[in-house]
């Protein structure tokens, strides 16, 4: 397959549109839940700006409500976000000819969803560039921060985000990204992905016998994702 090149940030921003749509609704839900957890709009916006992790934000809200010690909140957040190291590790070979500064800018704003979009482009034969990644990542990042702020400001009028279906947006977005990625994978890649699904199920069943299910999910994800990166060809 001949390589095509996505060179500019505008094309990256256009590629982020499905992610942006999902982040809008999920970010609003995050803002609403944050206010329900007794955080101010400013605190919610700062959390979204400097941590930028949807799953982590929801976990932090729950830990705050449960009066969890700060040290445990930090540790839990670190474990949950550890998967970003694996995401960046998977993309790193495609950017090794670029400067450290460019790679840091790319890696610092990678999320599960933007990683999925970039991986799908790579699978379809595109040679993605740093500029394209900037457009993809920063569009998603800006949308997330603004959506969290918007949700926190709307909290006085919306008390139940589940009633509007906002909580399902992230799941729907993941399913859409999965379908797009499966359309372009080879038979060998598909077998590899299915084997990882089986490993994940086995890991969850084993780990749930010795630890809570939410912690088992995090540990199993990190372990199986590591296996996936190491065995990927």
N, C-alpha and C positions, 0 to 999 in steps of 0.2 A: 504494500500500500504506500503510495507516495505521500510524503509529509506535506501538510498544509500549515500555514503560519497565521496565528491570531496575534497581530502585532500591537494593536493599540488598546488603550484603556476603555474607549467607548464600546468596543466589541465585548470586552470583559464585563462592562456594566450591563449590556444587553443580555449577556448570558446569565446574569444574576437575577433576572426578573422573576423566575419561579421562586427562588430563595427569598427575594424581597417580599413577595406576596405572602409567603408563609411567615416570615419574620414579623410582618406588620401585625397579624392577628395574635401570634404567640407572644410578641413583645407587649402588646396591649394587655394580654392576660397576665403577663409577668408583672406589669405595673400595678394591675388591680390586686393581685395576690400580695405584692409588696406592701401596699397600703394596709391591707387586711392584717399584715404581720407587724403593724405599728411602725413602719418606716415612712419617712417623709418623701415627697417627690424628689427633693434634692438628693437624699441618700440613695434612692432607687436609681436615679440617673447616674450618679457617681459610680455605683456598683456596676451598672451596665457598661459604663465608659471604660473603667479600669480593669474589670475582670473579663467582661465579654464572654460569658458562658451561660447559655440559657438553662441547661440542666443544673449547673452549679447554683445559679440564682434561685431557682425554685427550691433546691435542697437547703440553701442558706436560710431562706424564709422559714422553712419548716423547723430548722434547728434553732432559729431565733425564738420562735413561738414556744419551743420546748425548753427554753432557757439553757441551751447547751453551752458549755464553757468555750471560750474563744479558741483555745488550743485545739479542741476537737473539731470546731468549725473549719479551722485552717487545714487540719490534717485531712478531713473528709473532702474538702474542696480540692486539695492537691491530688488525692487518689482519683477523684472523678475526672479531673482535667489531665491526668497522666496520658490518656489516650491521644491527646494532641501531639505528644512527642512521636507517637507511632504514625500519625497522619503525616507529619512533617518528614519523618524518616522515609516514608514511602514516596513522597514527591521530590525529596532532595536530589536524587540522581539526575533529574531533568533540569536542575538549575545549578549544577556544580561549576559551570563555566562563568557564572556571574559573581559579582562581588559579595562580600560578607554582609554589607549594608543592605543590599537588595534582598538577599536571602532572609535576613532578620525581618525586614518589612513584610515579606511574604508569609513567613512562618508565624509571626506574631498575631496575624489576623485570620489564620486558617480556622475553619469550623468544620463540623461533620458535613454540613450541607455544601459549603464551597469546595471542600475536598471532593465530594461526590461529583460536583459539576466539572471540576478540573480533571478528575480521573476519567469521566465520561468523554471529555474532549480528547484526552490522550488515547483512549481506547479506539476512538474514531479516526485516529491518524493525524491529529493536529499537534503541531509543535508549539506549545503554549509559551508565552514570553512573560517576563516580569511585569511589563506594562499591562498586559491582559489580566494578570493576577491581581494587580493593584485595582483595576476597575471592578473586578469581581468581588474582591475582599472588602474594599472600602465602601462600595454600594451597600453590601449586606450589613457592614458594621454601622454605618450611618443610620440605616433603616432601623436596626435593632435599638440603638440608643434613643432615637426619636420616638419609636413605638413604646418603649418602656416609660418614657416621660409622658407621652399621651395617655397611656393607661393609668398612670398614677394620678393624672389630673382628672380623668373621667371616673375615678373610683367613687366619688360622691353620688354619681347617677347610676352606676352599674355595680351591683353587689354580687351578681352570680354570673361569671364569665362562661361557665359550662352551659348555661341556658342558651347562649348564642353560638355554641359550638366552637368557641375560640380554643378550647383545650385540645381539640382534635386536629388543628391545623398542622402541627408539627408532624404528627403521625402520617397525615395525608401527603405532606411534602416528602418525607422519607420514602414512602411507597412509590411516589412519582419518580424520584431519583433512582430508586432501585430498578424500576421498569426500564428507564432510559439506559441504564448501564448494562442491563442484561441483554438489551437488543443488539449490543455491539461486541459482546464477548464471544470468544471462540469456544468450541466444545471442551477443550482442555481446561480453559479458564472457568467454565461453568462447573465442571466436575470439582475443581479446586474450591470454588465458592461453596458448593453443596457440602463438601467434606468439612469445611469450617463451620457450617451450620450444625452439622452433626456433633462436631467437637464442642460447640457452644452448649448444645442441649446436654451432653454428657457432663460437661464441666459444671453446669448449673445444678444438675441433679446431685452430683457429688458434693459440691460446696454447700448446698442448702442443708445438708445433714450436719454441718459443723458451724454454720454462721447464718445470720439473718439473710433473708432473700435479697434485700436491697444491697447489702454488702457483697453477697455472692454474685450479683449481677455485675457489679463494678470489677471485681477480681476476675471473673470469667471473661469479661470483655477484654481486659488488658492482656490476659494470658492468650486467648484465642487470636486477638489482633496481632500479637507478637508472632505467634505461629504463622499467621497469614503473611506477614511481611517477610519472615525468614524463608518461607517455602514458596513465595511467589516467583514465577519464572518469566 
